[in-house]
Amino acid sequence: MANFNKVLLMGNLTRDPETKFLPSGAGVVEFGLAVNRTWTDQQSGEKREATTFVDCKAWGKQGEILTRYCKKGSPLFVEGRLEYRTWETNGEKRSKHEIVVENFQFIGAPKSEGSGGGGSGEGGGGGMRRGPTSQRGSARGPEAGQGESQGFEAPAGADDVPF
């Protein structure tokens, strides 16, 4: 029996990323993503829109990067897998689906570091899209001179980017 579990979503963060730590010391970052869908109603011809809210989590370095450069309202492209989680609270069984982030890309123009955005980076092998050009880096570091060759001006304080 074949199995395939891959999710691709593009949307805006519904809240600031929240970092939590497991008893083992591992860090996990949780955030919400709002994904919009538009269509035209076949019967009325009216344009319609619906928003889906999705819970996501990122582990380790990816989570650190998301926490540092994203905030509520930030556009983000997420690639990951769907995970079903169950737990019990006060005797009541609870469950939910969430996305485990395997890769991501920042979307849109860079913001100044003071406004919570900025930096050139990626998450887990992904890159960062900046307007009409796209940059790709790796966890081992971007190619030498890559930013200058594509017309990207690094914001003040870009020397402390973690990759």
C-alpha positions as CSV (number, residue, x, y, z in Angstrom):
1,M,0.0,0.0,0.0
2,A,1.5,3.4,-1.0
3,N,1.6,6.3,1.4
4,F,2.5,9.9,0.9
5,N,2.2,12.6,3.5
6,K,3.2,16.1,2.1
7,V,1.5,19.4,2.8
8,L,2.3,22.7,1.0
9,L,0.7,25.9,2.4
10,M,1.2,29.6,1.9
11,G,-0.4,32.1,4.3
12,N,0.0,34.6,7.1
13,L,0.9,33.9,10.7
14,T,-2.1,34.3,13.0
15,R,0.0,34.9,16.1
16,D,3.7,35.3,17.0
17,P,5.6,32.1,17.1
18,E,5.7,30.6,20.6
19,T,8.7,28.5,21.8
20,K,8.2,25.6,24.2
21,F,10.7,23.2,25.6
22,L,10.2,19.5,26.2
23,P,11.5,17.9,29.4
24,S,14.4,16.6,27.2
25,G,15.4,20.2,26.5
26,A,14.4,20.1,22.9
27,G,12.7,23.3,21.6
28,V,9.6,23.3,19.6
29,V,8.0,26.4,18.1
30,E,4.2,26.6,17.5
31,F,2.4,29.1,15.3
32,G,-0.8,29.4,13.4
33,L,-1.2,29.9,9.7
34,A,-4.2,31.5,8.0
35,V,-4.7,30.2,4.4
36,N,-7.2,32.0,2.1
37,R,-9.1,30.4,-0.8
38,T,-11.1,32.4,-3.3
39,W,-13.6,31.1,-5.9
40,T,-16.6,32.2,-7.9
41,D,-20.0,30.8,-6.9
42,Q,-21.3,28.8,-9.9
43,Q,-25.0,29.7,-9.2
44,S,-24.8,33.4,-8.2
45,G,-21.6,34.4,-9.9
46,E,-20.4,36.1,-6.7
47,K,-16.8,36.0,-5.7
48,R,-16.4,34.1,-2.4
49,E,-13.5,33.7,0.0
50,A,-12.9,31.3,2.9
51,T,-10.0,31.2,5.4
52,T,-8.6,28.0,6.9
53,F,-6.6,28.2,10.1
54,V,-3.9,25.6,10.5
55,D,-1.7,24.9,13.6
56,C,2.0,24.3,12.7
57,K,5.1,23.3,14.7
58,A,8.8,23.5,13.9
59,W,11.7,21.9,15.7
60,G,15.2,22.9,16.4
61,K,17.0,25.5,14.2
62,Q,14.0,26.0,12.0
63,G,12.0,27.0,15.0
64,E,14.7,29.4,16.1
65,I,14.8,31.1,12.7
66,L,11.0,31.4,12.6
67,T,10.9,32.9,16.0
68,R,13.6,35.4,15.2
69,Y,12.3,36.6,11.8
70,C,8.5,36.1,11.9
71,K,5.7,37.7,13.8
72,K,1.9,37.9,13.5
73,G,0.9,38.7,10.0
74,S,4.2,37.6,8.4
75,P,3.6,35.8,5.0
76,L,5.2,32.3,5.0
77,F,5.4,29.3,2.6
78,V,5.4,26.0,4.6
79,E,6.3,22.5,3.4
80,G,5.7,19.7,5.9
81,R,3.7,16.6,6.9
82,L,0.3,16.2,8.5
83,E,0.4,14.8,12.0
84,Y,-2.6,13.7,14.2
85,R,-2.1,14.2,17.9
86,T,-4.3,13.0,20.8
87,W,-4.2,13.9,24.5
88,E,-6.4,14.0,27.5
89,T,-7.3,17.1,29.5
90,N,-9.3,16.9,32.7
91,G,-10.6,13.5,31.7
92,E,-11.7,14.8,28.3
93,K,-10.1,13.2,25.2
94,R,-8.8,15.9,22.7
95,S,-7.3,15.6,19.3
96,K,-6.1,17.8,16.4
97,H,-4.3,17.7,13.1
98,E,-1.2,19.9,12.8
99,I,1.6,20.5,10.3
100,V,5.1,19.5,11.2
101,V,7.3,21.9,9.3
102,E,10.1,20.3,7.3
103,N,11.0,23.3,5.1
104,F,9.8,26.9,4.7
105,Q,10.4,30.1,2.7
106,F,9.9,33.6,3.8
107,I,7.7,35.5,1.3
108,G,7.7,39.1,0.4
109,A,10.1,42.0,0.7
110,P,12.5,42.2,3.6
111,K,11.6,44.3,6.6
112,S,13.9,46.3,8.8
113,E,15.3,44.4,11.7
114,G,13.6,46.8,14.1
115,S,10.2,45.7,12.9
116,G,10.8,42.0,13.6
117,G,11.7,40.9,10.1
118,G,14.7,41.0,7.9
119,G,17.8,38.9,7.5
120,S,18.5,36.5,4.7
121,G,17.8,32.9,5.4
122,E,16.0,29.7,5.1
123,G,14.6,26.9,7.0
124,G,15.8,23.4,6.6
125,G,17.2,23.6,3.1
126,G,14.7,26.2,1.9
127,G,15.2,29.7,0.9
128,M,13.8,33.1,1.2
129,R,11.8,34.8,-1.6
130,R,12.4,38.5,-2.0
131,G,10.2,40.1,-4.6
132,P,11.1,39.2,-8.1
133,T,14.3,37.4,-7.2
134,S,14.8,34.3,-5.1
135,Q,17.7,33.4,-2.9
136,R,18.5,29.9,-1.8
137,G,20.9,29.1,1.0
138,S,21.7,26.1,3.0
139,A,22.2,25.4,6.7
140,R,25.9,25.3,5.9
141,G,25.8,28.9,4.7
142,P,24.9,30.8,1.5
143,E,27.2,30.8,-1.4
144,A,29.9,33.5,-1.3
145,G,28.7,36.8,-2.7
146,Q,25.3,35.4,-3.5
147,G,23.3,38.3,-2.0
148,E,25.3,41.0,-3.9
149,S,24.9,39.2,-7.3
150,Q,21.1,39.3,-7.0
151,G,20.8,42.9,-5.9
152,F,19.9,42.1,-2.3
153,E,21.0,44.7,0.3
154,A,21.4,43.2,3.7
155,P,19.8,45.1,6.5
156,A,21.8,46.5,9.3
157,G,22.9,43.8,11.7
158,A,22.8,41.1,9.1
159,D,26.2,39.8,10.3
160,D,24.4,38.0,13.1
161,V,22.2,35.9,10.7
162,P,22.6,32.3,12.0
163,F,23.6,30.6,8.6
